[in-house]
């Protein structure tokens, strides 16, 4: 067992709690809905955290998640 494993598990747990709270709190608001691209970016970032042992794979997945999130932000700005 690696020494960083508890920190990774705690960070994943906190991210899941924030995501669950976000879905329950914003259930009645249509303007704050999570877009499919944002959900995909969130999934890639979580996968990057999970596969953090292999630096190339972990950072690669996190990078893809950030790029998808940026695309979602730019797409949302164009719609408004």
DANOR-V966145 format. One record per residue. RES is the residue in one letter. PHI is phi in whole degrees, -180 to 180 (999 if undefined). PSI is psi in whole degrees, 0 to 359 (* if undefined). D_LAST is the distance of its C-alpha to the last C-alpha in Angstrom with 1 decimal. Layout:
res=RES phi=PHI psi=PSI d_last=D_LAST
res=RES phi=PHI psi=PSI d_last=D_LAST
This chain:
res=X phi=999 psi=128 d_last=48.2
res=X phi=-80 psi=152 d_last=46.2
res=X phi=-69 psi=335 d_last=45.8
res=X phi=-86 psi=352 d_last=42.0
res=X phi=-59 psi=316 d_last=41.7
res=X phi=-60 psi=323 d_last=41.6
res=X phi=-67 psi=322 d_last=38.8
res=X phi=-65 psi=315 d_last=36.8
res=X phi=-65 psi=320 d_last=37.5
res=X phi=-65 psi=318 d_last=36.6
res=X phi=-66 psi=320 d_last=33.2
res=X phi=-65 psi=318 d_last=32.4
res=X phi=-61 psi=316 d_last=33.6
res=X phi=-66 psi=319 d_last=31.4
res=X phi=-64 psi=320 d_last=28.3
res=X phi=-66 psi=319 d_last=29.2
res=X phi=-63 psi=317 d_last=29.8
res=X phi=-63 psi=318 d_last=26.4
res=X phi=-64 psi=317 d_last=24.7
res=X phi=-64 psi=316 d_last=26.8
res=X phi=-63 psi=321 d_last=26.1
res=X phi=-62 psi=317 d_last=22.4
res=X phi=-68 psi=321 d_last=22.7
res=X phi=-76 psi=323 d_last=25.1
res=X phi=-73 psi=319 d_last=23.5
res=X phi=-94 psi=22 d_last=20.0
res=X phi=-67 psi=326 d_last=21.5
res=X phi=-88 psi=349 d_last=20.8
res=X phi=-99 psi=128 d_last=17.1
res=X phi=-84 psi=334 d_last=14.6
res=X phi=-75 psi=340 d_last=11.6
res=X phi=-106 psi=26 d_last=13.7
res=X phi=-72 psi=145 d_last=14.9
res=X phi=-77 psi=124 d_last=16.0
res=X phi=-78 psi=159 d_last=14.6
res=X phi=-60 psi=324 d_last=17.5
res=X phi=-67 psi=322 d_last=16.8
res=X phi=-66 psi=322 d_last=16.9
res=X phi=-65 psi=321 d_last=20.1
res=X phi=-66 psi=319 d_last=21.6
res=X phi=-63 psi=318 d_last=21.0
res=X phi=-60 psi=318 d_last=22.6
res=X phi=-64 psi=318 d_last=25.5
res=X phi=-65 psi=321 d_last=26.1
res=X phi=-67 psi=319 d_last=26.3
res=X phi=-62 psi=319 d_last=28.7
res=X phi=-64 psi=323 d_last=30.7
res=X phi=-64 psi=324 d_last=31.0
res=X phi=-69 psi=318 d_last=32.4
res=X phi=-65 psi=321 d_last=34.8
res=X phi=-99 psi=34 d_last=36.0
res=X phi=-71 psi=345 d_last=36.3
res=X phi=-63 psi=318 d_last=40.1
res=X phi=-91 psi=106 d_last=39.5
res=X phi=-59 psi=317 d_last=37.6
res=X phi=-62 psi=313 d_last=36.5
res=X phi=-69 psi=315 d_last=35.1
res=X phi=-62 psi=310 d_last=33.6
res=X phi=-68 psi=327 d_last=31.8
res=X phi=-64 psi=315 d_last=30.8
res=X phi=-66 psi=320 d_last=29.1
res=X phi=-65 psi=321 d_last=27.4
res=X phi=-63 psi=318 d_last=26.2
res=X phi=-63 psi=320 d_last=24.8
res=X phi=-63 psi=318 d_last=23.0
res=X phi=-67 psi=319 d_last=21.5
res=X phi=-64 psi=317 d_last=20.5
res=X phi=-65 psi=321 d_last=18.8
res=X phi=-63 psi=319 d_last=17.0
res=X phi=-64 psi=320 d_last=15.8
res=X phi=-61 psi=319 d_last=14.7
res=X phi=-65 psi=320 d_last=12.7
res=X phi=-65 psi=315 d_last=11.1
res=X phi=-65 psi=319 d_last=10.3
res=X phi=-64 psi=320 d_last=9.1
res=X phi=-68 psi=326 d_last=6.7
res=X phi=-70 psi=326 d_last=5.5
res=X phi=-70 psi=327 d_last=5.5
res=X phi=-70 psi=329 d_last=3.8
res=X phi=-85 psi=* d_last=0.0
